[in-house]
């Protein structure tokens, strides 16, 4: 079969090579478990990596929610400012015509 996949293998070659068991890939991506037995140090490092990943995802989600909330709150601000400016201009014009 082309691409290095064996006869009975249904996985595409891109999924076979470089996922787990590749030391270079494991060094680049701490969320990939190493091949072979999982030691306590692997477990600790993996736990720290997962915790940091989850913390980063939660922080990003909260940042996105806060940003979106600010955008929604500020969405009506230009209209409010326009109304206030029109009101101030109207009051100023009324003041000039009365004097």
C-alpha beads as a LAMMPS data file, in Angstrom:
LAMMPS data file: protein, C-alpha beads

99 atoms
98 bonds

1 atom types
1 bond types

-500.0 500.0 xlo xhi
-500.0 500.0 ylo yhi
-500.0 500.0 zlo zhi

Masses

1 110.0

Atoms # bond

1 1 1 0.000 0.000 0.000
2 1 1 1.276 3.513 -0.756
3 1 1 2.373 5.941 1.951
4 1 1 3.951 3.352 4.243
5 1 1 0.700 1.981 5.699
6 1 1 0.490 -1.781 6.142
7 1 1 -2.063 -3.928 4.304
8 1 1 -4.650 -4.198 7.121
9 1 1 -4.029 -0.736 8.556
10 1 1 -6.883 1.742 8.122
11 1 1 -5.128 4.762 9.659
12 1 1 -3.652 7.274 7.244
13 1 1 0.163 7.559 7.397
14 1 1 0.005 11.076 8.867
15 1 1 -1.665 9.654 11.976
16 1 1 0.701 6.704 12.280
17 1 1 3.987 8.598 12.207
18 1 1 4.829 11.254 14.748
19 1 1 1.943 10.929 17.174
20 1 1 3.087 9.054 20.266
21 1 1 6.409 7.365 20.735
22 1 1 8.336 9.952 18.791
23 1 1 10.811 11.505 21.238
24 1 1 11.144 14.680 19.183
25 1 1 7.356 15.115 19.184
26 1 1 7.175 14.381 22.918
27 1 1 9.734 17.116 23.622
28 1 1 7.766 19.627 21.563
29 1 1 4.334 18.741 22.931
30 1 1 4.140 18.011 26.673
31 1 1 0.525 16.846 26.312
32 1 1 1.612 13.723 24.417
33 1 1 2.294 10.741 26.635
34 1 1 5.613 8.993 26.018
35 1 1 5.740 5.468 24.675
36 1 1 6.563 2.770 27.153
37 1 1 5.771 2.608 30.842
38 1 1 4.426 5.721 32.509
39 1 1 6.546 6.574 35.532
40 1 1 5.731 8.851 38.436
41 1 1 7.843 11.630 36.951
42 1 1 5.976 11.280 33.634
43 1 1 2.708 11.445 35.551
44 1 1 3.778 14.590 37.421
45 1 1 5.017 16.321 34.269
46 1 1 1.883 15.325 32.372
47 1 1 -0.318 16.522 35.255
48 1 1 1.452 19.884 35.314
49 1 1 1.162 20.192 31.529
50 1 1 -2.559 19.366 31.595
51 1 1 -3.160 21.817 34.463
52 1 1 -1.344 24.604 32.610
53 1 1 -3.227 23.799 29.421
54 1 1 -6.610 23.858 31.182
55 1 1 -5.698 27.055 33.045
56 1 1 -4.673 28.682 29.759
57 1 1 -7.913 27.600 28.065
58 1 1 -10.056 28.894 30.961
59 1 1 -8.139 32.188 31.048
60 1 1 -8.544 32.598 27.287
61 1 1 -12.275 31.835 27.512
62 1 1 -12.748 34.351 30.356
63 1 1 -10.759 36.945 28.407
64 1 1 -12.922 36.356 25.336
65 1 1 -16.127 36.624 27.397
66 1 1 -14.958 39.844 29.070
67 1 1 -13.916 41.324 25.721
68 1 1 -17.249 40.417 24.136
69 1 1 -19.137 41.884 27.114
70 1 1 -17.195 45.148 26.772
71 1 1 -17.986 45.264 23.064
72 1 1 -21.691 44.733 23.752
73 1 1 -21.699 47.398 26.477
74 1 1 -19.862 49.878 24.264
75 1 1 -21.999 49.094 21.243
76 1 1 -24.649 51.649 22.265
77 1 1 -22.138 54.285 23.391
78 1 1 -21.819 56.114 20.038
79 1 1 -25.601 56.483 19.841
80 1 1 -25.721 57.767 23.419
81 1 1 -22.951 60.261 22.721
82 1 1 -24.723 61.443 19.577
83 1 1 -27.942 61.966 21.536
84 1 1 -26.097 63.823 24.295
85 1 1 -24.318 66.036 21.767
86 1 1 -27.618 66.771 20.023
87 1 1 -29.190 67.613 23.375
88 1 1 -26.300 69.916 24.340
89 1 1 -26.418 71.599 20.912
90 1 1 -30.186 71.995 21.223
91 1 1 -29.906 73.535 24.695
92 1 1 -27.130 75.849 23.513
93 1 1 -29.210 76.963 20.526
94 1 1 -32.233 77.554 22.735
95 1 1 -30.064 79.608 25.083
96 1 1 -28.811 81.744 22.199
97 1 1 -32.264 82.394 20.780
98 1 1 -33.690 83.430 24.155
99 1 1 -30.920 85.938 24.841

Bonds

1 1 1 2
2 1 2 3
3 1 3 4
4 1 4 5
5 1 5 6
6 1 6 7
7 1 7 8
8 1 8 9
9 1 9 10
10 1 10 11
11 1 11 12
12 1 12 13
13 1 13 14
14 1 14 15
15 1 15 16
16 1 16 17
17 1 17 18
18 1 18 19
19 1 19 20
20 1 20 21
21 1 21 22
22 1 22 23
23 1 23 24
24 1 24 25
25 1 25 26
26 1 26 27
27 1 27 28
28 1 28 29
29 1 29 30
30 1 30 31
31 1 31 32
32 1 32 33
33 1 33 34
34 1 34 35
35 1 35 36
36 1 36 37
37 1 37 38
38 1 38 39
39 1 39 40
40 1 40 41
41 1 41 42
42 1 42 43
43 1 43 44
44 1 44 45
45 1 45 46
46 1 46 47
47 1 47 48
48 1 48 49
49 1 49 50
50 1 50 51
51 1 51 52
52 1 52 53
53 1 53 54
54 1 54 55
55 1 55 56
56 1 56 57
57 1 57 58
58 1 58 59
59 1 59 60
60 1 60 61
61 1 61 62
62 1 62 63
63 1 63 64
64 1 64 65
65 1 65 66
66 1 66 67
67 1 67 68
68 1 68 69
69 1 69 70
70 1 70 71
71 1 71 72
72 1 72 73
73 1 73 74
74 1 74 75
75 1 75 76
76 1 76 77
77 1 77 78
78 1 78 79
79 1 79 80
80 1 80 81
81 1 81 82
82 1 82 83
83 1 83 84
84 1 84 85
85 1 85 86
86 1 86 87
87 1 87 88
88 1 88 89
89 1 89 90
90 1 90 91
91 1 91 92
92 1 92 93
93 1 93 94
94 1 94 95
95 1 95 96
96 1 96 97
97 1 97 98
98 1 98 99
